[in-house]
Amino acid sequence: MGHHQAAPMVALAKPKVLVEENFMQLKKDPERVSEENRRLGEMLREVASNGESAVAASELIRRNLAEQMAMTLTRDPSFKAALVSALSGRILELSPTRDIN
């Protein structure tokens, strides 16, 4: 079991770096960060005023964070190229013409 626990820690190390880089890039545009923070604050106030659960608030925060990360990643040309390459390769692997013969 110890090996199973160590592997996820290693696997999580790279995404953590991506998240840190994303936030570093977001810090370069204070106006955008301010707008995102304002939107997040509005969402949290809405959740509180409606008496919704902390789970709902957590979901809003996760969704907002995912949107911020996606916007940052899609601005990176090398990420776009790698994504297109990966998707194209996967589509070719799943192509029906390869499975017929």
C-alpha positions in Angstrom: 0.0 0.0 0.0 2.9 2.3 0.6 3.8 2.2 -3.0 0.3 3.2 -4.0 0.4 6.2 -1.8 3.8 7.3 -3.1 2.8 7.2 -6.8 -0.1 9.7 -6.5 2.2 12.1 -4.6 4.7 12.0 -7.5 1.9 12.3 -10.1 0.4 15.3 -8.3 3.8 17.2 -8.2 3.6 18.2 -11.9 0.0 19.6 -11.8 0.9 21.6 -8.7 3.7 23.3 -10.7 1.2 24.1 -13.5 -1.1 25.6 -11.0 1.6 27.8 -9.5 2.7 28.9 -13.0 -0.9 29.7 -13.8 -1.3 31.9 -10.8 2.1 33.6 -11.5 0.8 34.4 -15.0 -2.5 35.7 -13.6 -0.5 38.1 -11.3 0.9 39.8 -14.4 -2.6 41.1 -15.2 -3.9 42.8 -12.0 -7.0 44.1 -13.7 -8.0 40.6 -14.8 -7.3 39.1 -11.3 -9.4 41.9 -9.7 -12.3 41.1 -12.0 -12.0 37.3 -11.2 -11.9 38.1 -7.5 -15.0 40.4 -7.9 -16.9 37.6 -9.7 -15.9 35.0 -7.1 -17.0 37.4 -4.3 -20.4 37.9 -6.0 -20.9 34.1 -6.3 -20.0 33.5 -2.7 -22.3 36.3 -1.5 -25.1 34.8 -3.6 -24.5 31.4 -2.1 -24.5 32.9 1.4 -27.7 34.9 0.8 -29.6 31.9 -0.6 -28.6 29.7 2.4 -26.9 27.2 0.1 -24.5 24.6 1.5 -20.8 24.9 1.8 -20.7 22.1 -0.8 -22.3 24.4 -3.3 -19.9 27.2 -2.5 -17.0 24.8 -2.9 -18.3 23.8 -6.3 -18.4 27.4 -7.4 -14.9 28.0 -6.3 -13.6 24.9 -8.1 -15.4 25.8 -11.3 -14.0 29.4 -11.1 -10.5 28.0 -10.5 -10.8 25.6 -13.4 -12.0 28.4 -15.7 -9.0 30.6 -14.7 -6.6 27.7 -15.3 -8.1 26.8 -18.7 -7.9 30.5 -19.8 -4.2 30.6 -18.8 -3.3 27.3 -20.4 -5.0 28.1 -23.7 -3.0 31.3 -24.0 0.2 29.2 -24.2 0.9 28.3 -27.8 3.0 25.3 -26.9 0.2 23.9 -24.8 -2.2 24.4 -27.7 0.1 22.6 -30.0 0.6 19.7 -27.6 -3.1 19.4 -27.0 -3.9 19.4 -30.8 -1.2 16.8 -31.3 -2.5 14.6 -28.5 -6.1 14.8 -29.7 -5.2 14.2 -33.3 -3.2 11.1 -32.4 -6.0 9.8 -30.2 -8.6 10.4 -33.0 -6.4 8.5 -35.5 -6.1 5.6 -33.0 -9.9 5.4 -32.7 -10.5 5.8 -36.4 -13.0 3.1 -37.7 -10.8 2.5 -40.8 -8.1 1.1 -38.6 -10.4 -1.4 -37.0 -12.0 -2.7 -40.2 -9.0 -4.6 -41.5 
